[in-house]
Amino acid sequence: MPDESDLTGTPQPNAPKAEPRTLGARKLKPATMMMGHGYDPTLSEGSLKPPIFLTSTFVFPNAAAGKRHFEGVTGKRPGGAEGLVYSRFNGPNQEILEDRLAIWEEAEDALAFSSGMAAIATLFLSLVQPGDTIVHSGPLYAATETLIGRVLGRFGVKWLDFPAGATREEIEGVLERAGDGRIALIYLESPANPTNVLVDIEAVVAARDARFPGENRPPIAIDNTFLGPLWQQPLRHGADLVVYSLTKYAGGHSDLVAGGVLGSKALINTVRSMRNTIGTICDPNTAWMLLRSLETLELRMSRAGENAARVCAYLRDHPKVERMGYLGFITDPRQQDIYDRHCTGAGSTFSLYLKGGEAEAFRFLDALRIAKLAVSLGGTETLASHPAAMTHLSVPDERKAALAITDNLVRISIGVEDADDLIADFEQALAAI
């Protein structure tokens, strides 16, 4: 949370104490810093945990400070507000959350939003103008594709895409197809939803830099929901912005909806200005719940990843399984190369291709007893869904076929239950096919 200061820069008495990032020469790990970073208990009656600040507006220390805050909020001065102004712009819970989100990927700054799609929509609106082109990997989450193709398309925004596993040369070819038109943004999703195909971030960066050798390069943003922040950190590989559905692993309990964008201060300030205008910030209660969840993020993701490895080892050789899209069982050498360079774990969400079609997939889903038939992922419970008939139903059939979103595909997100119990559940569900 930024320090309150008067116009001379003198800290006010209620300025929060700086939270240590090191202990001697030791740099503290994110899991440690989630317990207190960005929060000073002395400002809240000594409360160990941050209270929920349910207020719509904040009192200025003086009129000059109010003016300075609004200079930041309105963009007359870069950097945003230097204090608390109004809950459409910022709030204590949201600012503590944003401080902690940035730590995981060593980002300069972060923003929290009311949903993952609110984050994505605000990002697009802040960077894209009528007539611009968005270049993106495919497939994307269906709502993201709808936003690009159907919503922004109504305002003259065009798009070009390349398959998730494309090489640098293929990506350069797509960038060339934009011609003299302005490419406003290169947007990635890796692993792709729901096929789990990886995007070569470094190849995208190289292709972008070769096509735009000057300073006016389109930023590269990536949806890191499936693997981040534990198993992939795209900023280290050249991405400029990272997008999250915080609903998933960050929230992790299937009891909230939120989104996040992380990156450089310059780009985040551009996105912040749009968020201030359209009001897509998350509410204080959701921010408080996310602070709770971030304390156990590493534990939950680690357990879910271990469970997924055991479950997938069982499913891999089952006679009713056609193939699997699990990052622990990559068969394509190029995908393996991307994984080795970009990822530190296989994650806990994967695609299961059953032998048969929709009827077999539905019988499998209906027979599950521990795993829940529901969309979303990254929660403490195991979830299973049918993308072609659910999350990606709105995607045209020909595009679904091109992206391997087939009727026999089931997407599974493994939770933190006992792994042997989950295997038993999948065993009896497969027997129902």
N, C-alpha and C positions, 0 to 999 in steps of 0.2 A: 504494500500500500504506500503511495507516495507521501513524502513528508509534507505537512502543512507548513507554510512559511509566509511571512509578511513580505512586503515589496522590497525590503532590503536583503532578503534571503535568510533572515534570522529564524531558526526553528522555533515554533510555538511550543508551549509547555506540553501539549498533548501529542507531540510527534512520536511515532512508534520507534522503539529501539531497533537498531540494525541487527538482523539475525545472522549469526556466524555461518559462513560457508566452508570454513576450514577449522581444523583443530590442530594447532601448530602447523606443521608442514603437510598434514593430511587433508586432502579434499574430501568433504563429506559426501556420501552417496545419496542419491535421490530418495531411497526408501527411508533414510534417517531424517532428511529434511522435510518429509511430508508431515512430520509430527508437530512442527512448530513454525516453519518458515513463513515470514510475512505477517505474523501475528504477535502482538505484545500484550500479554495478559494484564499488565498494569493499566492499560487503557479501557479495560472492561471489568473493573472491580476484582481483578485477579482471577477471573474465570479461566480454567485450564484450556477449555475449548472456546472458539469464537462463538459469541451469541448470534442468533439470527436477527439481523437488523431490518426489521419490518417498518421501513419509513419510505415515504415517497420523495422527501426533500431534506436538505441538510442546511444548517445555519452557518452563514459566513461570519468570520471574525470581524470583518469590516467591509465597507463598500468597495474599497480598492481591491481587496482580495476577490470579491465577487466578480468584479470586472475582469480581473486577470484569469480567473477560472473560465469565464465564458469566452475570452479570447482564445483559449485552448480548445474549448468544446466546439466553437464555430469555425476553427481553422485559421483564424487571423494570426495565431501563433502556433507553430508546430509543436507536437508533443502531447496534445490533449490537455485535459484539466489537470491542475496540480493539486487538486484536493477533491473533496466530495461535493457534488453539486445537486444532482437530481437522479433518481433511480433509473431513468431511461438511459443515462450516460454511464453511471458507475455506482458502486456501493461497496461497503467494507467486505462483505462476503465474496462478492465477485472479484474484487481486486486481490484478495488473499488467494483465491482459487487460481487466478491468472498467473500470479507469481509462482505458484507451485507447479502449474502445468508447464511453464517455460523451463523449469529445472530439468525435467525428464529428458528433453532433447537439447539442452543447452541453447535454447532459443533466446534471442534478445528480448522478445515480448510475446504476449499471448492475449487472446480475447475469448470470452465465453459467450455462448449464444443459447437461445431458447430451444434449439434442436440442431441436429446435424445438418438438415436441409436449410435451416435459417442461416447457419454458418456459410454453407456453400452459396446460397442465393445472395447473401450480403457480399461475399467475396466477388462473385461475378458482377454484381451491380456496381461495385466500387472500381472495377478495372476495365469493364467492357462498354463500348459505345456503339450506337447503330452503325452498321456497315463493317464492323470488326469481324475477325474470324477467331474462333476458339479451336485449337488443335487439341485433341484428347485421345487417350488410349481407350481401348474397348475390350470387353464390355465395362460399362460403369453401372453403378447402382441405378435402377430403373428410374427413380425420381430425378436423379441428376441428368440422365439422358433426356427425360421429358422437359426439364427446365431449359436445357440447352436447345433442343430441337423444336419444341412446341411453344414455349413461353418466350425465350429470348429471340427465337426465330420470327415472332410476330413484330419485332422491333428492328428487323434487318440484320440481326446477328447471324453469321454463317458458321459452319463447323466442318472440320475435316478430322478423320480419325485414323488410327493405325492399330493393329492388333497388339494385345498386351506384350507378347513376346518378341516384338519387332526388333530388328537389328538397327544399328546406327544408320546404315545406308537406307533402309526402308523408311526410317523416321525423317531423314533428310529429304527423301523423295516427297513425302507428304507435306513438309514445310515448303518445298519448292512449288507445290501445286497451289499454294495460296497466292502466288504471283506477287503483284505489287500491293495487294490488300494488306491491311494492318493486322498482324497476329497479336491480339491483346493478351492472350494467356495460353499456356500449355498446361493442360490439366490431366493428371494421372490418377489411377487407382490401382494399387498394388499391395497384396494380391487382388486380382480382379474378382468382383462379386458377380456370380457365385462360383466361377470356375476355378479360382485359386491360381490362375496363371500370373506369373510375376512380370513386372515391367523393369527393364534395365534403365534405372534412373541415370546412371553415369553415361549411358549411350544417348539418352535424351538431352542431357546437358551438353555433351560434345556436339551433337547435331545442332542444337540451338545456337551454341557459340560459333560454330562454323558458318551458319546461315546469317547470324547477326554479330559480326565481329566488333561493332562499336558498343557504345554505352546503352543504347535504347533497345535492350533485349527484352522480349516478353518474359515475364516471370514464370517459373515452373512451380505449380502447386500440386500436391499429392494427397489423396485420401489414404491415410495410414491406419484406418480403423481396425483392420483385420489383424495386424501384427504389432502395432505400436501401443505404448512406447518401448515395451520390453524387448521385442524380437526384431524391430527394425527402426532405424532413426534416419530418415531421408535427408535431413539437413546436412548430415555428415557426407552425403554423396552428391551434394550440389543442388538439391531442391531449395527453392526460395521460401516456400510456405508449406506448412503441413496442416491438413484438415482432419478433424475427428468428429465422428458421432460419439460424444462422451456418454451417450446412452449405453454403449456397449461395455467394453472392458473397464474403462475409467469409472463409470458408474457401477457396473458389475453386479447389480442386484435386481435388475428388471423392475425398478420402481421409480425411475425418473427418465426424462427426455432432455437432452442438452447437446450442444456442439461446441467445437473449439477451433481456432485458427492460431498457429504459431509461426514465428518467423522474425525477420529483421524489423527493427523499429520503424524504418521508413515505410515499408509495405504495410505493417500493422497499423500505423497511423492513418494510412489511406483507407483501410478497411474500417477502422474505428470511426472515422468521420461519417461513413455511410451508416454504420450501426447506430450512431448517435441520432441520425436523421430518421431512420425507419423503425428504431426501437426494437431490435431483435436480440437484445441482451437477455441472459437468463435471469430468473427471479432469485431473490436472496435465499429462499428455502432450498431451491435446487442446488444453488452454489454451496450451501452448507452441507447438503447431503453428499455432494461430490467431494468436499473436503474430507468427510468421513471415509468415503470409499478409497480415496487416494492413499490412505494410510495402509491399506491392505492390498493395494494393486499388485505389487510384486508377488506376494504370497498367493493370491488368487490365480493370477496368470500362470505362475509356475506350476501349481497343482493341476490346473486345467490342461496345460501342455503335457505334463507327465501322463495324465489320464488319456489324452488323445493318442499319444504314442502307443499305449497298450491296446486301446480299442481298435485303432487302425491296423495294428499288427494282427489282430483277430480277423477283422473284416477283409483284409487284403487277399487272403487265399480262400475265402468262402465261395462255394460253387455258384451261388446266386448273385455274386458281385461281378459285374463286367469289368470295371476299373475304378480307380480312385483318383481324386484330385487332392492329394495330401502332400504337403511340402516335405515331409519326411521320406516320401517314396518317389522322388522325381526320377523319371526315366529319360527325359530329354537332356542331352548334354548342355545345350545353351541355357535351359532353365536352371540346371544345376550350377552352372557358372555364375548366373545372376544371384542365386541363393547363397553361394559361398561368399560372394563379395558384399552382399547387402544385408543378409539376415543372420541372426544369432539363435534362432529357434524356429520350429516348424509351425508353431501356433496351435490352436485348438479348434479351429473351424475348417471344415473340409467338405469337398463334394464327393458324394457316393453315387456312382452310376450302377444301377441294378440291371440285371438281365431282364429285358421286357420293355414295357412302356408305362404309360400313366396308370393303367390298372394295377400293375405289380407295385409301382411306387405307392399308390394309395393304400393298397392292402398292407404294405410294410408300415406306413405311417399310422394307419388306424390300429395296428396291433401293438404299438409301443405302449408300455405301461409306466416306466420310470421317466423316459424322455418325453417332453411335452411337445405337442403339435402346435407350434407357434412360430411366428416370424421373429426377427431380431437375433442377436448372438451376444456372446461375451458375458453372459450372466453366470451366477453360481449354479444354476440348473442347466441340464442338457436340453437343447431345443432341436427340433427337426422340422423342416418345411419343404415345400415343393415349389421351387422358384418359377418354373414355367407356368404354373397355375396360380401363383400367389404374387410374390414380390415383383416378378418380371412379366406378369400377365399383359401389361400394356405395351410391351415391346413387340413390334411387328414380327409375325411368324418367320419371315425370311431372315430377319436379323437375328432372332433367337437361334435359328439353325446355323447361321454363319458363326455364331459365338459359342456353339456347343451347349446352349441352354436347352436341353432336350427333355422329353417327357419322362425319361427314366432317371433323371437327375434329382437327387435328394441332397439338400444342404443340411449339415449337422454341425452344431456348436456344442462341444463337450464342456460340461461343468465340473464341479468339484466334488461330486458324489464318489462313492467307492467304485473303483474301476472295474472290479469283478462283477458288481451288481449291474453296471452298465453293459458289460459284455453279455451277461445273461439276458438282459432285456433285448439287445439286438439279436441275439441268437433265437429267441422265441418269436420275434417279429419277422425275421427272415424265414422262419419255418411256416409262417402264414401265407407266404407267396406261393 
